[in-house]
Amino acid sequence: MKYGRILIFILVIVMVVTVVSSLAHIRNVPNSGATPTPTAEQTPTPIPGYSIYTDEANGFSISYPEDWDKISDVPEVVLIAYRDNSPCEDHFPNFNVGQSELSQPISVNELFGQEKEYLATLEGYNHISEEDLIVSGLPAIKHVYILVRDEVTVDVMELILVEGTTAWFIACECAPGCWGYSKDDFDTIVSSFYLLH
């Protein structure tokens, strides 16, 4: 059990580092150009105004606003990331999808509890809300919080779910003044996450 806690602690650190380290890069990265057309096989019904990204190798799909750009230079733990073309408060609202392999099965509630326990130790963490959901037929938790790291403040909406020994993290982030502008897109993005079977 101690080994499992250490692994969860490492996963939480990886996700927090991913969120924070991507901020500096995402803030002022030039447009990466045209987004490749994702495959449409085995995906849920399209949402008007959104495109679907499908990753058959990693077994998931997710919808994103059709005018958002793919971010090509992301940390290794991030499978895919997209950002809004229009910066808001000198920051591009964005999202990324990451996954981690666990040493043993764990419930989403246990994983979230350990993540929240770790985040509470960070001086710049401020919990806003949490909500239990069903996403792609699995229990999931949507966690909204504010994170201040290296003098950068972001609002984060994170979805966490677990399938077997695979933990999935979908993190949406924006500058605090852009939350009202971005929240509906973030809700749509996280609820559209779909595991291919």
C-alpha positions in Angstrom: 0.0 0.0 0.0 2.9 2.3 0.8 4.3 1.8 -2.8 0.8 2.6 -4.2 0.7 5.9 -2.2 4.2 6.8 -3.5 3.1 6.1 -7.1 -0.1 8.2 -6.7 2.1 11.0 -5.2 4.4 10.9 -8.2 1.4 11.0 -10.6 -0.1 14.0 -8.9 3.3 15.8 -9.1 3.5 14.9 -12.8 0.1 16.4 -13.4 0.7 19.6 -11.4 4.1 20.0 -13.1 2.4 19.4 -16.5 -0.2 22.1 -15.8 2.3 24.6 -14.5 5.1 23.9 -17.0 2.7 24.1 -20.0 1.5 27.5 -18.8 4.7 29.3 -19.7 4.9 27.6 -23.0 1.3 27.9 -24.0 1.1 31.6 -23.0 3.0 32.9 -26.0 3.5 30.0 -28.4 2.9 31.1 -32.0 0.1 29.3 -33.9 1.3 25.9 -34.9 -0.6 25.9 -38.2 -3.3 23.6 -39.5 -4.7 20.9 -37.3 -4.6 17.4 -38.8 -8.0 15.9 -39.5 -8.8 13.3 -36.8 -10.3 10.0 -37.8 -14.0 9.7 -37.3 -14.1 6.0 -36.6 -15.5 4.8 -33.2 -16.3 8.3 -31.9 -19.5 9.7 -30.3 -21.9 12.0 -32.2 -20.2 15.3 -33.1 -21.2 18.4 -31.2 -22.0 21.5 -33.3 -19.1 23.9 -33.4 -16.6 21.2 -32.1 -14.2 18.9 -33.8 -13.3 15.4 -32.6 -9.8 14.3 -31.9 -9.4 10.5 -31.9 -6.3 8.7 -30.7 -6.7 5.0 -31.6 -3.2 4.1 -30.2 -4.1 5.3 -26.7 -7.8 4.5 -27.0 -9.7 7.7 -26.5 -11.5 10.6 -28.3 -12.3 14.1 -27.2 -14.1 17.1 -28.6 -12.6 20.6 -28.8 -13.8 23.9 -30.3 -13.3 23.7 -34.0 -11.2 27.0 -34.1 -8.7 25.8 -31.5 -5.2 24.9 -32.5 -3.2 21.7 -31.7 -0.2 22.4 -29.5 2.7 20.5 -30.9 5.4 21.0 -28.2 4.1 19.5 -25.0 5.6 17.5 -22.1 6.0 13.8 -22.7 3.2 12.9 -20.2 0.7 14.8 -22.3 -1.0 12.8 -25.1 -2.7 15.8 -26.8 -3.2 19.5 -26.2 -5.2 22.2 -27.9 -5.6 25.9 -27.2 -7.9 28.8 -28.1 -6.5 30.9 -31.0 -7.5 34.1 -29.2 -5.4 35.0 -26.1 -7.3 36.2 -23.1 -5.3 38.2 -20.6 -2.1 37.3 -22.4 -2.9 33.6 -21.9 -4.4 31.0 -24.3 -7.2 29.0 -22.7 -6.2 25.4 -23.4 -6.7 21.8 -22.4 -4.5 18.7 -22.4 -5.1 14.9 -21.9 -2.7 12.8 -20.0 -2.6 9.2 -18.7 -0.6 7.3 -16.2 -0.4 3.6 -15.5 -1.0 2.5 -11.9 0.7 -0.4 -10.2 -2.7 -1.7 -9.1 -6.4 -0.8 -9.6 -7.6 2.1 -7.5 -10.9 3.9 -7.4 -11.3 7.4 -8.8 -12.3 8.5 -5.3 -9.1 7.2 -3.8 -7.0 8.8 -6.6 -8.7 12.1 -6.3 -8.4 12.0 -2.5 -4.7 11.6 -2.7 -4.4 14.3 -5.4 -6.4 16.7 -3.3 -4.4 15.9 -0.2 -1.2 16.7 -2.2 -2.6 19.9 -3.8 -3.6 21.2 -0.3 0.0 21.2 0.7 0.8 23.8 -2.1 0.7 27.4 -1.0 -0.9 28.5 -4.3 -3.7 26.0 -4.4 -7.3 27.1 -3.8 -10.1 24.5 -4.0 -13.3 25.8 -5.7 -15.5 22.7 -6.3 -15.7 19.0 -7.1 -18.4 17.1 -8.8 -19.0 13.3 -9.3 -19.8 12.5 -13.0 -20.2 9.5 -15.3 -17.9 10.0 -18.3 -17.6 7.3 -21.0 -19.5 5.0 -18.7 -17.1 5.3 -15.8 -17.2 7.2 -12.5 -15.2 10.5 -12.8 -14.6 13.6 -10.7 -14.5 17.1 -12.1 -12.3 19.3 -9.9 -12.2 23.1 -10.2 -9.4 25.0 -8.5 -7.1 28.0 -8.7 -3.3 27.4 -8.9 -0.6 30.0 -8.4 2.9 28.8 -9.3 5.9 31.0 -10.2 3.7 34.1 -10.0 1.3 32.8 -12.6 -2.3 32.3 -11.6 -4.6 30.0 -13.5 -8.1 28.6 -13.1 -8.1 24.8 -13.7 -10.9 22.4 -14.5 -9.6 18.9 -14.2 -11.4 15.6 -15.0 -10.0 12.5 -13.4 -11.2 8.9 -14.2 -9.7 5.5 -13.9 -10.2 2.4 -16.1 -8.5 -0.6 -14.6 -4.9 0.5 -13.9 -5.0 3.5 -16.3 -5.6 6.9 -14.8 -6.8 9.6 -17.1 -6.4 13.4 -16.5 -8.0 16.1 -18.7 -6.9 19.5 -17.5 -8.4 22.7 -18.9 -6.9 26.0 -17.9 -7.2 29.7 -18.4 -6.4 33.1 -16.8 -8.8 33.9 -14.0 -10.4 36.8 -15.9 -11.2 34.4 -18.8 -13.1 31.8 -16.7 -16.6 33.1 -17.7 -15.5 33.1 -21.4 -14.0 29.6 -21.2 -16.1 27.6 -18.7 -18.7 26.4 -21.2 -16.1 25.1 -23.6 -14.3 23.4 -20.7 -17.5 21.7 -19.6 -18.1 20.4 -23.1 -14.5 19.2 -23.5 -14.3 17.2 -20.3 -17.8 15.7 -20.8 -17.0 14.6 -24.3 -14.0 12.5 -23.3 -14.7 9.0 -24.6 -12.8 5.7 -24.2 -12.7 3.6 -27.3 -13.6 0.0 -26.8 
